[in-house]
Amino acid sequence: MELILWRHADAGDSVADPLEDLERRLTDRGRRQASRVARWLESRLPDRCVAYSSPAPRARETAEALGVKVRIDERLAPGASGETVLQVAGWPGKDGSDGKNGHVLIIGHQPSLGEAFGLALSGQAARWTLRKGSLVWLVSRTTGGESSVYLRAAIGPELA
């Protein structure tokens, strides 16, 4: 299985009111960031990739830059745990050889994605930080009964 965790692009600073914060939208800078990373992803994602997004507008707008069908999942809203992110993705799932759980893209928030990254990569609870607009791409494989996880890519909008 391959898992891509993409933090929403720039939406300005968070605000104290949780309802207001939930409705924040991408800034002009954020739209440019999302577009750059989406272009980088377009040539690399297989057709069978399943994409999930947080219901927050800033995450949905980031996902829209990619131009693929995205499933909105309420469990990915701000405040989700890293464990929840991995559950939505079906991580570690199968290795993709049977066509199931091949590639999953999650567009969401910090610290949820950073926690999911730490858990997926090391199996330990850790708080990694993904910068706005950045993504990490993980691969889980089982060979000879032994499982391994490795980092395929990590990219920020300034490098895409």
C-alpha positions as CSV (number, residue, x, y, z in Angstrom):
1,M,0.0,0.0,0.0
2,E,1.1,3.6,-0.7
3,L,-0.1,6.4,1.5
4,I,0.2,10.1,0.7
5,L,-0.5,12.6,3.5
6,W,-1.0,16.1,2.1
7,R,-1.4,19.0,4.5
8,H,-3.8,21.7,3.2
9,A,-2.1,24.8,1.7
10,D,-1.9,28.2,3.3
11,A,-5.1,29.5,4.8
12,G,-3.6,32.2,7.0
13,D,-3.3,31.9,10.7
14,S,-5.8,29.9,12.8
15,V,-8.4,31.7,14.8
16,A,-9.6,31.1,18.4
17,D,-13.2,30.4,17.5
18,P,-13.4,26.7,16.3
19,L,-16.4,27.4,14.0
20,E,-14.6,30.3,12.3
21,D,-11.4,28.3,12.1
22,L,-13.2,25.4,10.4
23,E,-14.5,27.7,7.6
24,R,-11.1,29.3,6.7
25,R,-10.4,29.2,3.0
26,L,-7.1,29.2,1.1
27,T,-5.3,32.5,0.6
28,D,-3.9,33.5,-2.8
29,R,-0.6,32.1,-1.7
30,G,-2.3,28.8,-0.6
31,R,-4.0,28.4,-4.0
32,R,-0.5,28.8,-5.7
33,Q,0.9,26.3,-3.2
34,A,-1.8,23.8,-3.9
35,S,-1.5,24.2,-7.6
36,R,2.3,23.6,-7.6
37,V,2.0,20.4,-5.4
38,A,-0.9,19.2,-7.5
39,R,1.2,19.5,-10.7
40,W,3.9,17.5,-9.0
41,L,1.4,14.8,-7.9
42,E,-0.5,14.6,-11.3
43,S,2.3,12.8,-13.1
44,R,3.0,10.4,-10.3
45,L,-0.4,9.3,-9.0
46,P,-1.9,6.2,-10.6
47,D,-5.4,6.2,-11.9
48,R,-6.7,4.0,-9.1
49,C,-5.7,6.3,-6.3
50,V,-8.4,6.9,-3.7
51,A,-8.5,10.4,-2.3
52,Y,-10.1,11.5,1.0
53,S,-10.3,15.1,2.3
54,S,-11.3,16.8,5.5
55,P,-14.6,18.6,5.2
56,A,-12.9,22.0,6.0
57,P,-12.9,24.3,3.0
58,R,-9.1,24.8,3.0
59,A,-8.6,21.1,2.7
60,R,-11.3,20.7,0.0
61,E,-9.8,23.6,-2.0
62,T,-6.3,22.0,-1.7
63,A,-7.8,18.7,-3.0
64,E,-9.6,20.5,-5.9
65,A,-6.3,21.7,-7.3
66,L,-5.5,18.1,-8.1
67,G,-8.6,17.6,-10.2
68,V,-9.5,14.1,-9.0
69,K,-12.6,12.8,-7.4
70,V,-12.2,13.2,-3.6
71,R,-14.3,11.7,-0.9
72,I,-15.1,14.0,1.9
73,D,-14.7,12.3,5.3
74,E,-15.9,14.0,8.5
75,R,-13.5,11.9,10.5
76,L,-10.6,13.9,9.0
77,A,-11.9,17.3,10.3
78,P,-9.5,19.4,12.4
79,G,-8.7,17.6,15.7
80,A,-8.7,14.1,14.3
81,S,-6.1,11.7,15.8
82,G,-3.3,10.2,13.8
83,E,-4.9,6.8,14.4
84,T,-8.1,8.0,12.9
85,V,-6.3,9.3,9.8
86,L,-4.7,5.8,9.4
87,Q,-8.0,4.1,9.9
88,V,-9.6,6.2,7.1
89,A,-6.7,5.3,4.8
90,G,-6.9,1.6,5.7
91,W,-3.2,1.7,6.6
92,P,-1.2,-0.5,6.3
93,G,-3.7,-2.4,4.2
94,K,-2.5,-4.6,1.4
95,D,0.6,-4.1,-0.7
96,G,-1.5,-3.3,-3.8
97,S,-0.6,-6.4,-5.7
98,D,-4.3,-7.5,-5.7
99,G,-5.6,-4.1,-6.7
100,K,-6.9,-3.3,-3.2
101,N,-5.7,-0.4,-1.1
102,G,-3.1,0.4,-3.7
103,H,-2.7,4.2,-3.3
104,V,-4.5,6.4,-0.8
105,L,-4.3,10.2,-0.6
106,I,-5.4,12.0,2.5
107,I,-5.7,15.8,2.5
108,G,-6.0,17.1,6.0
109,H,-4.6,19.1,8.9
110,Q,-1.8,19.4,11.4
111,P,-1.2,17.9,13.9
112,S,-3.3,14.9,12.7
113,L,-1.2,14.2,9.6
114,G,2.1,14.6,11.5
115,E,0.8,12.1,14.1
116,A,-0.3,9.7,11.4
117,F,3.1,10.0,9.6
118,G,4.9,9.2,12.8
119,L,2.7,6.2,13.6
120,A,2.9,4.9,10.0
121,L,6.6,5.3,9.6
122,S,7.8,4.1,13.0
123,G,4.8,2.5,14.8
124,Q,5.4,5.0,17.6
125,A,3.2,8.0,18.6
126,A,5.2,11.1,17.6
127,R,4.4,14.6,16.6
128,W,6.0,15.3,13.3
129,T,5.3,18.6,11.6
130,L,4.1,18.9,8.0
131,R,4.3,22.4,6.8
132,K,1.3,24.0,5.0
133,G,1.0,22.6,1.5
134,S,3.6,19.8,2.1
135,L,3.2,16.1,1.6
136,V,4.8,12.8,2.6
137,W,4.5,9.6,0.6
138,L,4.9,6.3,2.4
139,V,5.0,2.7,1.1
140,S,4.2,-0.4,3.1
141,R,5.4,-3.7,1.7
142,T,5.3,-7.3,2.9
143,T,8.0,-9.6,1.6
144,G,8.6,-13.1,2.8
145,G,6.2,-12.5,5.7
146,E,8.2,-9.4,6.9
147,S,6.6,-6.0,6.7
148,S,8.5,-2.8,6.1
149,V,7.6,0.9,5.6
150,Y,9.7,3.4,3.8
151,L,9.5,7.1,2.7
152,R,9.1,7.4,-1.0
153,A,8.9,11.2,-1.1
154,A,8.6,14.4,1.0
155,I,7.9,17.6,-0.8
156,G,6.9,21.1,0.1
157,P,5.2,23.6,-2.2
158,E,8.5,25.6,-2.7
159,L,10.1,22.4,-4.2
160,A,7.3,21.2,-6.4
